[in-house]
Amino acid sequence: MFRSEGRFKPFEKKVWLCSPTRHGDEELAYIQDAFDKNWITTAGANVDEVEKIAAEKVGCRFAVALGCGTAALHLCVKLAGIGRGDLVATSDVSFSATVNPVLYEGGIPVFIDTEYDTWNMDPRALEKAFSLYPGIRAVVCADLYGTPGKLDELKAVCDAHGVVLIEDAAESLGGSYKGKPTGSFGRFNAISFNGNKIITGSSGGMLLTDDREAAEKARKWSTQSREHAPWYQHEETGYNYRMSNLIAGVVRGQFPHLEEHIARKKAIYQRYREGLKDLPVQMNPYDQEASEPNFWLSCLLIEPSAMCRQVRDEKEALYRPEEGKSCPTEILETLARYNAEGRPIWKPLHSQPLYRMNGFVTREGNGRAKTNAYSDGAPLGQDGLPLDVGLDIFQRGLCLPSDIKMTAEEQDTVIEIIRSCFA
């Protein structure tokens, strides 16, 4: 028996976290053109056009269309000159694709804690990292759930230490910070067209830069590093990373709808904020004066005093219901019972088994010895806040159904389901 038993009917069709939104004839027209002209390959008018559109939209001079966002990040890391043993500072609260390319090149990630204002990389922790790890050669910062971090401060730290900034804007296409589009703040940048992104080709990604030589290198690497010769001549390692002309056709048909998608995502965010305003929760934050997210995912953070007991091991979670309180596990399980999809916040990378031996830096310095549990007694910083911000957000936060095709009535029901968890 759970608290909302019998109060709601399960949704007939699943309410998704974030599924692809198609526009039918527009995408199909570009795909059909590729078929008609037999450009069913990694070249063609669609690939050329999406590179032009993406570069113009993001405000970078050059764009290289690739098979996925991870491929774009990999080539960004390679362009930054990262090799075996090189230290790279990376966002801690993000999907593993943000950091995996560092390992591809033999680099060593150093994880930088999050700050509460935007849930992104903390510039104070990044500055501390250069004292603790003076050999850092690059920084990879992600724009979490479509919200820009403090990109000017992060860039200033990188510039002061003479290292390359790579912006992982996979989730934030169409967002901006202080009037400048996300995906343009790094020397090298990446966006994604994965199936759950704000616009999608089912897969695909883009490397963006103002450096012509770097763009040409990336394009060469992405086509197996073929040299200009009458035969297959190879002088360096290459990759099969180029975007398909068919995938590019879908992306090309989606791009005109980017602003429409963002507007609908923002409406979802605002409806949640209004519908949940009297609960002990807050929405994922952003600087309303400096940034304009693309509102890719709407997320919730439960106040510490309203958290019921919740325990997580590596793969499972348990909770104990309490009157007037809830937790992410209860809300997610309740939504699932009614055929609606939510997700936990990204588990911080420094707490993943793969990376537990890597460096982790908080706003007060080395965090490894001080923060190693998800317990209520987790260490506090000098400001009285949890020292490990990322783990705190992971413990108390969740991603809500944010699908563009969710109706207002469906979202109202989702809101009532969430409210019932605090009964």
Residue pairs with C-beta under 8 A, 6 or more apart in sequence:
2 321
2 330
2 333
2 334
2 337
3 321
3 334
3 420
3 421
3 423
4 334
4 338
4 417
4 420
4 421
4 423
7 416
7 420
8 338
8 413
8 416
8 417
8 420
9 338
10 337
10 338
10 339
11 338
11 339
11 340
11 410
11 413
12 339
13 339
14 339
14 340
14 341
15 339
15 340
15 341
15 401
15 403
15 406
15 410
15 414
16 341
16 401
16 403
16 405
16 406
17 196
17 297
17 341
17 342
17 343
17 399
17 400
17 401
17 402
17 403
18 196
18 296
18 297
18 402
18 403
18 404
19 195
19 196
19 403
19 405
20 195
20 196
20 200
20 202
21 200
21 257
21 261
21 404
21 405
23 253
23 254
23 257
26 253
26 254
26 256
27 249
27 250
27 252
27 253
27 254
28 253
29 253
30 46
30 248
30 249
30 250
30 252
30 253
31 246
31 249
31 250
33 45
33 46
33 249
34 40
34 44
34 45
34 46
34 245
34 246
34 249
37 44
37 45
39 45
39 46
39 245
40 245
40 246
41 244
41 245
42 223
42 242
42 243
42 244
42 245
43 242
43 245
44 245
44 248
45 245
46 245
46 246
46 248
46 249
46 251
46 252
47 65
47 242
47 243
47 244
47 245
47 248
49 248
49 252
50 63
50 65
50 206
50 243
50 248
50 251
50 252
50 255
51 63
51 64
51 65
51 206
52 63
53 252
53 255
54 63
54 65
54 191
54 206
54 208
54 255
55 61
55 62
55 63
55 208
57 173
57 174
57 181
57 255
57 258
58 169
58 173
58 181
58 182
58 183
58 184
58 189
58 191
58 208
59 180
59 181
59 184
60 183
60 184
60 189
60 208
60 209
60 210
61 209
61 210
61 212
61 215
62 208
62 209
62 210
62 211
62 212
62 214
62 215
63 206
63 207
63 208
63 215
64 72
64 75
64 206
64 207
64 208
64 215
64 218
64 219
64 222
65 204
65 205
65 206
65 242
65 243
65 248
66 72
66 75
66 204
66 205
66 206
66 207
66 222
66 241
66 242
66 243
67 203
67 204
67 205
67 240
67 241
67 242
67 243
67 244
67 247
68 192
68 194
68 203
68 204
68 205
69 97
69 168
69 170
69 190
69 191
69 192
69 193
69 194
69 204
69 205
69 206
70 97
70 100
70 101
70 205
71 205
71 222
71 239
71 241
72 190
72 191
72 192
72 205
72 206
72 207
73 97
73 98
73 101
73 140
73 166
73 168
73 170
73 190
73 205
74 101
74 104
74 105
74 239
74 241
75 188
75 207
75 218
75 221
75 222
75 239
75 241
76 101
76 140
76 166
76 186
76 188
76 189
76 190
76 207
77 88
77 101
77 102
77 104
77 105
77 107
77 138
77 140
77 166
78 105
78 221
79 188
79 209
79 211
79 214
79 217
79 218
80 137
80 138
80 164
80 166
80 187
80 188
81 137
81 138
81 164
82 88
82 102
82 105
82 106
82 107
82 137
82 138
83 105
83 106
83 107
84 105
84 106
84 107
85 106
85 107
85 108
86 105
86 106
86 107
86 108
86 135
86 137
86 138
87 107
87 108
87 110
87 133
87 135
87 136
87 137
87 359
88 102
88 107
88 108
88 109
88 110
88 136
88 137
88 138
88 139
88 140
89 109
89 110
89 111
89 112
89 126
89 129
89 133
89 136
89 138
89 139
89 140
89 361
90 98
90 99
90 102
90 109
90 110
90 111
90 112
90 139
90 140
90 141
90 349
91 98
91 111
91 112
91 114
91 120
91 121
91 140
91 141
91 142
91 144
91 168
91 349
92 111
92 112
92 113
92 114
92 121
92 348
92 349
92 350
92 360
92 390
93 114
93 119
93 120
93 144
93 345
93 346
93 348
93 349
93 390
93 393
93 394
94 142
94 144
94 168
94 346
94 349
95 142
95 170
95 346
96 349
96 352
96 354
97 170
98 140
98 142
98 168
98 170
98 349
99 109
99 111
99 140
99 349
99 355
102 108
102 109
102 140
103 109
107 137
108 358
109 349
109 355
109 358
109 359
110 129
110 133
110 136
110 358
110 359
110 360
110 361
111 348
111 349
111 350
111 355
111 358
111 359
111 360
111 361
112 121
112 122
112 125
112 126
112 129
112 139
112 361
113 121
113 122
113 125
113 360
113 361
113 362
113 363
113 367
113 388
113 389
113 390
114 120
114 121
114 122
114 144
114 348
114 389
114 390
114 393
115 121
115 122
115 123
115 124
115 125
115 150
115 363
115 389
116 285
116 385
116 389
116 393
117 150
117 285
117 287
118 144
118 147
118 148
118 149
118 150
118 285
118 286
118 287
118 291
119 144
119 145
119 147
119 284
119 285
119 299
119 393
120 141
120 142
120 143
120 144
120 147
120 148
120 149
120 150
121 141
121 142
121 149
121 150
121 154
122 362
122 363
122 389
123 150
123 153
123 154
123 156
123 157
124 363
125 361
125 362
125 363
126 139
126 154
126 157
126 361
127 157
128 361
128 362
128 363
128 364
128 365
129 136
129 359
129 361
130 136
130 157
130 161
131 365
132 359
132 361
132 365
132 366
133 359
133 361
136 161
136 163
137 163
137 164
138 163
138 164
138 165
138 166
139 154
139 157
139 158
139 163
139 164
139 165
139 166
140 166
140 168
141 149
141 151
141 154
141 165
141 166
141 167
141 168
141 186
142 149
142 168
142 169
142 170
142 171
143 149
143 167
143 168
143 169
143 170
143 171
143 172
143 175
143 182
144 171
144 284
144 346
145 171
145 284
145 293
145 296
145 297
145 299
145 399
146 171
146 172
146 175
146 198
146 265
146 293
146 294
146 295
146 296
146 297
147 172
147 175
147 284
147 285
147 286
147 291
147 293
148 172
148 175
148 176
148 177
148 182
148 286
148 291
148 293
150 287
151 167
151 177
151 178
151 182
151 185
152 177
152 178
154 165
154 185
155 165
155 185
155 186
158 164
158 165
164 186
164 187
164 188
165 185
165 186
165 187
166 186
166 187
166 188
166 189
166 190
167 182
167 183
167 184
167 185
167 186
167 188
167 189
167 190
168 189
168 190
169 175
169 182
169 183
169 189
169 190
169 191
170 190
170 191
170 192
170 194
170 197
170 205
171 192
171 197
171 198
171 294
171 296
171 297
172 182
172 183
172 191
172 293
172 294
172 296
173 182
173 183
173 191
173 192
173 197
173 198
173 199
173 258
173 294
174 181
174 182
174 198
174 258
174 259
174 261
174 262
174 294
175 181
175 182
175 262
175 291
175 292
175 293
175 294
176 182
176 291
176 292
177 185
177 290
177 291
177 292
178 290
178 291
183 189
183 190
183 191
183 208
184 208
187 209
187 210
187 211
187 214
188 207
188 208
188 209
188 211
188 214
189 207
189 208
189 209
190 205
190 206
190 207
190 208
191 205
191 206
191 208
192 204
192 205
193 199
193 200
193 201
193 202
193 203
193 204
193 205
193 206
193 247
193 251
193 254
194 200
194 202
194 203
194 204
194 205
195 202
195 203
197 296
198 258
198 261
198 262
198 265
198 294
198 296
199 251
199 254
199 255
199 257
199 258
199 261
200 250
200 251
200 254
201 243
201 247
201 248
201 249
201 250
201 251
201 254
202 247
202 250
203 247
204 243
204 244
204 247
204 248
204 250
204 251
205 243
207 215
207 218
209 215
209 218
220 226
220 238
221 236
221 237
221 238
221 239
221 241
222 238
222 239
222 240
222 241
222 242
223 238
223 240
223 241
223 242
224 234
224 238
224 239
224 240
225 234
225 235
225 236
225 237
225 238
225 239
226 232
226 233
226 234
226 238
227 233
227 234
227 235
261 294
261 404
262 294
262 295
264 404
265 294
265 295
265 296
265 298
265 402
265 404
266 295
268 295
268 298
268 402
268 404
268 406
268 411
269 283
269 295
269 298
269 402
271 408
271 411
271 412
271 415
272 283
272 298
272 300
272 400
272 411
272 415
273 283
275 411
275 412
275 415
276 283
276 300
276 415
276 418
276 419
279 306
279 418
279 419
279 422
280 302
280 303
280 305
280 306
280 422
281 300
281 301
281 302
281 303
281 306
282 300
282 301
282 303
283 298
283 299
283 300
283 301
284 297
284 298
284 299
284 300
284 301
284 397
286 293
295 402
296 402
297 399
297 400
297 402
298 399
298 400
298 402
299 345
299 397
299 398
299 399
299 400
300 331
300 397
300 398
300 399
300 400
300 418
301 393
301 396
301 397
302 326
302 327
302 328
302 396
302 397
303 396
304 396
306 324
306 325
306 326
306 422
307 325
307 326
307 327
307 395
307 396
308 319
308 320
308 321
308 322
308 325
308 326
308 327
308 330
309 319
309 320
309 322
309 327
310 317
310 318
310 319
310 320
310 327
310 328
310 329
310 330
310 395
311 317
311 318
311 319
312 329
312 374
312 395
314 353
317 329
318 329
319 327
319 329
319 330
321 330
323 423
324 422
324 423
325 422
326 421
326 422
327 396
328 344
328 345
328 395
328 396
328 397
328 398
330 421
331 342
331 398
331 418
331 421
332 342
332 343
332 344
332 398
334 417
334 418
334 420
334 421
335 341
335 342
335 401
335 414
335 417
335 418
336 342
338 413
338 417
340 401
340 414
340 417
341 401
342 398
342 399
342 400
342 401
343 398
343 399
344 394
344 397
344 398
344 399
345 393
345 394
345 397
345 398
345 399
346 394
347 394
348 388
348 390
348 391
348 394
349 355
350 356
350 358
350 360
350 367
350 368
350 390
351 391
351 394
359 366
359 368
360 366
360 367
360 368
360 371
361 367
362 370
362 371
362 381
362 387
362 388
362 389
363 381
363 387
363 389
364 381
364 382
364 387
367 387
367 388
370 379
370 387
370 388
371 378
371 379
371 387
371 388
371 391
374 391
374 394
374 395
378 386
378 387
378 388
378 391
378 392
379 386
379 387
379 388
380 386
380 387
381 387
386 392
400 414
400 418
401 411
401 414
406 414
